[in-house]
Amino acid sequence: MNAEDMWDERYNEADQIWSGNVNAAVADVVSDLEPGTALDIGSGEGADAIWLAQRGWQVTGLDISRVAVQRAAQAADAAGLSAGRAHFVVADVTNWQTEDTYQLVTATFLHSQGAFDRAGALHVARDLVAPGGYLLVISHAEFPPWAIARHQAEGHDHEHDATTPASELELLQLDSDQWNVELAELRSHEATGPEGEQATLRDTVVLVRRRSE
Ligand SMILES: C[S@@+](CC[C@H](N)C(=O)[O-])C[C@H]1O[C@@H](n2cnc3c(N)ncnc32)[C@H](O)[C@@H]1O
């Protein structure tokens, strides 16, 4: 099954699969930044993009799943956001092309089963940051136990997908003449699984800034 169909199938399992809340590290890190244009890659059901738009960012959400994009657009509409503030596109980031660059590019938990070129996806994200702009990558330093159980049942071992601040920086291949590392650390957050299970999980949080020209 291709990635588009796999993610559509995943989203079609329930009316909503994520919490609907902004990721805590996004809220914490972005609160200090001056709003401008933003691109959220792997925007899912739109919670981060909507939160950004509500704080003055002009946001494009991008996701490979048509179902997710429809949900995100509906959620933005329900939140009273015009398409000028938040709009969503269906695309595979690894081959997405645009003339635009963004003051902020976010990629939160951009993990995927199967043949996913995560390095390629993050290189696209990096290359879409405008001079003076930021790239925020938040990823699983450890996966939720319920996700591990689910993926093992599906025959996918994704322990190797777990990240560290060092592995994320290595994957990004930043030119030190062009980029400053603002933040590269582990943070914990409380998570709730599909059956109400609770877990404290560690995330890798990396914020880098492209120098102004
Ligand atoms: C684990 S979810 C995270 C969703 C959201 N960022 C959040 O934190 O709730 C990963 C998302 O990435 C999307 N995705 C996976 N591969 C992608 C690709 N190649 N291009 C664009 N989106 C992709 C999936 O459809 C899914 O919505």
The ligand as a Tripos MOL2 file, in Angstrom:
@<TRIPOS>MOLECULE
LIG
   27    29     1     0     0
SMALL
NO_CHARGES

@<TRIPOS>ATOM
      1 C1          2.3250   11.2590   13.3800 C.3       1 LIG1
      2 S1          1.3770   12.2940   12.3470 S.3       1 LIG1
      3 C2          1.6310   13.9020   13.0710 C.3       1 LIG1
      4 C3          0.5440   14.8820   12.7360 C.3       1 LIG1
      5 C4          0.6880   16.2730   13.3740 C.3       1 LIG1
      6 N1          1.9130   16.9480   12.9950 N.3       1 LIG1
      7 C5          0.5960   16.1930   14.8610 C.2       1 LIG1
      8 O1          1.5930   16.4010   15.5580 O.co2     1 LIG1
      9 O2         -0.4950   15.8810   15.3590 O.co2     1 LIG1
     10 C6          2.3720   12.3590   10.8650 C.3       1 LIG1
     11 C7          1.6770   13.0870    9.7340 C.3       1 LIG1
     12 O3          2.5880   13.1800    8.6510 O.3       1 LIG1
     13 C8          1.8670   12.9350    7.4410 C.3       1 LIG1
     14 N2          2.8450   12.4630    6.4540 N.ar      1 LIG1
     15 C9          3.4850   11.2780    6.4440 C.ar      1 LIG1
     16 N3          4.2920   11.2010    5.3780 N.ar      1 LIG1
     17 C10         4.1610   12.3780    4.7070 C.ar      1 LIG1
     18 C11         4.7390   12.8930    3.5120 C.ar      1 LIG1
     19 N4          5.6110   12.1890    2.7890 N.pl3     1 LIG1
     20 N5          4.3790   14.1410    3.1000 N.ar      1 LIG1
     21 C12         3.4830   14.8620    3.8190 C.ar      1 LIG1
     22 N6          2.9040   14.4120    4.9570 N.ar      1 LIG1
     23 C13         3.2420   13.1940    5.3910 C.ar      1 LIG1
     24 C14         0.8150   11.9170    7.8210 C.3       1 LIG1
     25 O4         -0.2830   11.8750    6.9460 O.3       1 LIG1
     26 C15         0.4290   12.3880    9.2150 C.3       1 LIG1
     27 O5         -0.6510   13.2920    9.1740 O.3       1 LIG1
@<TRIPOS>BOND
     1     1     2 1
     2     2     3 1
     3     2    10 1
     4     3     4 1
     5     4     5 1
     6     5     6 1
     7     5     7 1
     8     7     8 2
     9     7     9 1
    10    10    11 1
    11    11    12 1
    12    11    26 1
    13    12    13 1
    14    13    14 1
    15    13    24 1
    16    14    15 ar
    17    14    23 ar
    18    15    16 ar
    19    16    17 ar
    20    17    18 ar
    21    17    23 ar
    22    18    19 1
    23    18    20 ar
    24    20    21 ar
    25    21    22 ar
    26    22    23 ar
    27    24    25 1
    28    24    26 1
    29    26    27 1
@<TRIPOS>SUBSTRUCTURE
     1 LIG1         1 GROUP 0 **** ****
